[in-house]
Amino acid sequence: MAGTKNKILIADDNQPNVELLEAYLADVDCDIEVASDGEETMAKVQSFQPDLILLDIMMPKLSGFEVCKQLKDDPQLSSIMILMVTALNELGDIERAVAAGTDDFLSKPVNKLELIKRVENMLKLRHYSDENERLRKYIQEMDDQAGP
């Protein structure tokens, strides 16, 4: 991981929200890309390969719920951390976000300190899960080379 910047995709159709999130994340050492709807989010996931997505629920074309479910259902993409950022804070919305596979959620208006801590923690978790996957593959390769 040394030398590799984390990549964060902000998926939100509201430009002032995007600018606020970008400003809040200015102190986090990462590359940021932006998508303004669900379809663009899916395309950016392929091209940008983010470590974390700050995902708004209410977006055109595909909702945050749909984007989250598609990503978590795809074995190649399911390890991307998803933080749903939403003005919706009714229990049903939180349940839908969890059912779609979100890793965490944050209600608007977003608190800067809370956002930064959650982003930092999620990026650490992403790193650890990647390390575990690399270690598991390494052990498997060693076992394969050792033979029966």
C-alpha positions as CSV (number, residue, x, y, z in Angstrom):
1,M,0.0,0.0,0.0
2,A,3.0,2.3,0.5
3,G,3.1,5.0,-2.2
4,T,-0.4,4.2,-3.4
5,K,-3.0,6.9,-2.8
6,N,-6.5,5.8,-1.8
7,K,-9.2,6.6,-4.3
8,I,-12.5,8.0,-3.3
9,L,-15.5,8.3,-5.6
10,I,-18.1,10.9,-4.6
11,A,-21.5,10.0,-6.2
12,D,-24.0,12.8,-5.8
13,D,-26.2,14.7,-8.2
14,N,-26.2,17.8,-6.0
15,Q,-23.1,20.0,-6.9
16,P,-23.1,21.9,-3.6
17,N,-23.0,18.6,-1.7
18,V,-20.1,17.4,-3.9
19,E,-18.2,20.6,-3.3
20,L,-18.8,20.3,0.5
21,L,-17.6,16.7,0.6
22,E,-14.5,17.5,-1.5
23,A,-13.7,20.4,0.9
24,Y,-14.1,18.2,3.9
25,L,-11.8,15.5,2.4
26,A,-9.1,18.1,1.5
27,D,-7.0,16.9,4.4
28,V,-7.3,13.2,3.5
29,D,-4.4,12.0,1.3
30,C,-6.5,10.6,-1.6
31,D,-7.5,11.0,-5.2
32,I,-11.1,12.0,-5.7
33,E,-13.4,11.6,-8.7
34,V,-17.0,12.6,-9.0
35,A,-20.1,11.0,-10.6
36,S,-23.5,12.8,-10.8
37,D,-25.8,9.8,-11.3
38,G,-26.0,6.1,-10.8
39,E,-25.0,5.1,-14.3
40,E,-22.0,7.4,-14.3
41,T,-21.1,6.0,-10.9
42,M,-21.0,2.4,-12.3
43,A,-18.8,3.6,-15.3
44,K,-16.4,5.4,-13.0
45,V,-16.1,2.4,-10.8
46,Q,-14.7,0.5,-13.8
47,S,-12.3,3.3,-15.0
48,F,-11.3,4.8,-11.6
49,Q,-11.4,1.7,-9.4
50,P,-12.1,3.5,-6.1
51,D,-11.3,2.1,-2.7
52,L,-14.3,3.9,-1.2
53,I,-17.5,5.4,-2.6
54,L,-19.4,8.2,-0.9
55,L,-22.8,7.3,-2.3
56,D,-25.9,9.5,-2.3
57,I,-29.1,7.5,-2.2
58,M,-31.4,9.8,-4.2
59,M,-29.7,10.0,-7.6
60,P,-31.1,9.9,-11.2
61,K,-30.9,6.8,-13.5
62,L,-29.9,4.4,-10.7
63,S,-30.5,5.1,-7.0
64,G,-27.8,4.6,-4.4
65,F,-29.6,1.5,-3.3
66,E,-29.4,0.0,-6.8
67,V,-25.7,1.0,-7.3
68,C,-24.8,-0.5,-3.9
69,K,-26.6,-3.8,-4.6
70,Q,-25.0,-4.1,-8.1
71,L,-21.5,-3.5,-6.7
72,K,-21.9,-5.8,-3.7
73,D,-23.3,-8.6,-5.9
74,D,-20.3,-8.5,-8.2
75,P,-17.4,-10.5,-6.8
76,Q,-14.9,-8.3,-8.6
77,L,-16.3,-5.1,-7.1
78,S,-17.7,-6.2,-3.7
79,S,-14.7,-5.3,-1.7
80,I,-15.1,-1.6,-2.6
81,M,-16.2,0.2,0.7
82,I,-19.5,2.0,0.4
83,L,-20.5,4.9,2.7
84,M,-24.1,6.0,1.9
85,V,-24.5,9.7,2.5
86,T,-28.2,10.6,2.7
87,A,-30.8,13.1,3.9
88,L,-33.0,10.1,4.4
89,N,-32.8,8.9,7.9
90,E,-36.0,7.0,8.4
91,L,-35.5,3.5,9.7
92,G,-36.8,1.9,6.5
93,D,-34.1,3.7,4.4
94,I,-31.4,2.5,6.8
95,E,-32.7,-1.0,6.5
96,R,-32.8,-0.8,2.7
97,A,-29.2,0.5,2.7
98,V,-28.1,-2.4,4.9
99,A,-30.0,-4.9,2.7
100,A,-28.3,-3.4,-0.4
101,G,-24.9,-4.1,1.3
102,T,-23.7,-0.7,2.4
103,D,-20.7,-0.8,4.7
104,D,-21.9,2.3,6.6
105,F,-24.1,5.3,6.3
106,L,-24.0,9.0,7.3
107,S,-26.9,11.4,7.5
108,K,-26.9,14.9,6.0
109,P,-26.1,17.5,7.0
110,V,-22.7,15.8,7.2
111,N,-20.4,16.5,10.2
112,K,-16.9,17.1,8.9
113,L,-15.1,15.3,11.8
114,E,-17.5,12.3,11.6
115,L,-17.0,12.1,7.8
116,I,-13.2,12.2,8.0
117,K,-13.0,9.6,10.8
118,R,-15.4,7.2,9.0
119,V,-13.5,7.6,5.7
120,E,-10.2,7.0,7.4
121,N,-11.5,3.9,9.2
122,M,-13.1,2.5,6.1
123,L,-9.9,3.0,4.1
124,K,-8.0,1.1,6.8
125,L,-10.6,-1.7,6.7
126,R,-10.3,-1.9,2.9
127,H,-6.5,-2.1,3.3
128,Y,-6.7,-4.9,5.9
129,S,-9.2,-6.9,3.8
130,D,-6.9,-6.5,0.8
131,E,-3.9,-7.6,2.9
132,N,-5.8,-10.6,4.2
133,E,-6.8,-11.5,0.6
134,R,-3.1,-11.2,-0.5
135,L,-2.0,-13.3,2.4
136,R,-4.6,-16.0,1.8
137,K,-3.6,-16.2,-1.9
138,Y,0.1,-16.3,-1.0
139,I,-0.5,-19.2,1.5
140,Q,-2.6,-21.0,-1.2
141,E,0.2,-20.6,-3.7
142,M,2.8,-21.9,-1.2
143,D,0.5,-24.9,-0.5
144,D,0.1,-25.5,-4.2
145,Q,3.8,-25.4,-4.8
146,A,4.5,-27.8,-1.9
147,G,2.2,-30.4,-3.5
148,P,0.6,-33.3,-1.7
